[in-house]
Amino acid sequence: MIMEHRHHGKSSVGFLDSDEILCELNFKGNETFMDAGCGDGHIAIKALRDYIPEGRAYAVDNYLPSIDALNDYKKENNLENLIPIEADIAEGTGVGDDSVDVLLMLNVFHGFKASGQMDEVIEELKRVTCDEGKIVIMDFKQFEMEYGPPVEIKSSPGELGELFSNHNLKMTYLNEDIGQNLDEGKSHYLIIFEKE
Ligand SMILES: C[S@@+](CC[C@H](N)C(=O)[O-])C[C@H]1O[C@@H](n2cnc3c(N)ncnc32)[C@H](O)[C@@H]1O
């Protein structure tokens, strides 16, 4: 590991607007969605309830208490199309090749810069995403904030564009005006990558 960075059990539910994020993804309603590094899974649950009622959502995290809680939630709410998966994304999610239409990684990717696993993770995201699918990375902008990861492990959209292009994934959309309002501007960027 290059730099220790712990983020198990954290959630963006208190500071990001899930509708602002999910509206960016232009769902039709029957997609297979993956919330990669889902934490409490609030994005996957919101997506199933309001955006993809005919679809399904994989909620993947390597923190077992989060996955146990999501399995309990699934049972209590008869949410059959929620599929919680305990897995380390850098080692493989176990989900089939080309099976995901829209994959969102929200406030997670910076952790793989810290651990030096960005290439493995991009390959796994690419493997599970179908040819016409979208890989959506939303993360903290590369300046100091009172919360979030240290600036050294944040990446700029340009850095991510270069990194993903090494895996034949091209940036097809960039929104740098999303997230919380801070004195410096908005807190986040959202990038969509597609297969070339
Ligand atoms: C800052 S939290 C964000 C959670 C959620 N995406 C959100 O925005 O509310 C980062 C999440 O990524 C998960 N995570 C970190 N490394 C992971 C890995 N290698 N594989 C799967 N999940 C991972 C953590 O357990 C944590 O739940």
PDBQT file of the ligand as one rigid body, heavy atoms in Angstrom, charges set to zero:
ROOT
HETATM    1  C1  LIG A 201     -16.087   7.406   1.214  1.00  0.00    +0.000 C 
HETATM    2  S1  LIG A 201     -17.017   5.915   1.151  1.00  0.00    +0.000 S 
HETATM    3  C2  LIG A 201     -18.235   6.297  -0.105  1.00  0.00    +0.000 C 
HETATM    4  C3  LIG A 201     -19.451   5.419   0.002  1.00  0.00    +0.000 C 
HETATM    5  C4  LIG A 201     -20.548   5.746  -1.013  1.00  0.00    +0.000 C 
HETATM    6  N1  LIG A 201     -20.095   5.590  -2.376  1.00  0.00    +0.000 N 
HETATM    7  C5  LIG A 201     -21.090   7.125  -0.791  1.00  0.00    +0.000 C 
HETATM    8  O1  LIG A 201     -20.720   8.042  -1.539  1.00  0.00    +0.000 OA
HETATM    9  O2  LIG A 201     -21.887   7.301   0.154  1.00  0.00    +0.000 OA
HETATM   10  C6  LIG A 201     -15.944   4.781   0.274  1.00  0.00    +0.000 C 
HETATM   11  C7  LIG A 201     -16.511   3.358   0.236  1.00  0.00    +0.000 C 
HETATM   12  O3  LIG A 201     -15.670   2.557  -0.623  1.00  0.00    +0.000 OA
HETATM   13  C8  LIG A 201     -15.492   1.289  -0.027  1.00  0.00    +0.000 C 
HETATM   14  N2  LIG A 201     -14.260   0.695  -0.547  1.00  0.00    +0.000 N 
HETATM   15  C9  LIG A 201     -13.011   1.144  -0.364  1.00  0.00    +0.000 A 
HETATM   16  N3  LIG A 201     -12.122   0.337  -0.980  1.00  0.00    +0.000 NA
HETATM   17  C10 LIG A 201     -12.836  -0.646  -1.566  1.00  0.00    +0.000 A 
HETATM   18  C11 LIG A 201     -12.491  -1.784  -2.334  1.00  0.00    +0.000 A 
HETATM   19  N4  LIG A 201     -11.200  -2.077  -2.614  1.00  0.00    +0.000 N 
HETATM   20  N5  LIG A 201     -13.469  -2.586  -2.786  1.00  0.00    +0.000 NA
HETATM   21  C12 LIG A 201     -14.770  -2.304  -2.484  1.00  0.00    +0.000 A 
HETATM   22  N6  LIG A 201     -15.170  -1.246  -1.757  1.00  0.00    +0.000 NA
HETATM   23  C13 LIG A 201     -14.209  -0.420  -1.292  1.00  0.00    +0.000 A 
HETATM   24  C14 LIG A 201     -15.439   1.603   1.464  1.00  0.00    +0.000 C 
HETATM   25  O4  LIG A 201     -15.697   0.468   2.260  1.00  0.00    +0.000 OA
HETATM   26  C15 LIG A 201     -16.523   2.680   1.598  1.00  0.00    +0.000 C 
HETATM   27  O5  LIG A 201     -17.780   2.122   1.828  1.00  0.00    +0.000 OA
ENDROOT
TORSDOF 0
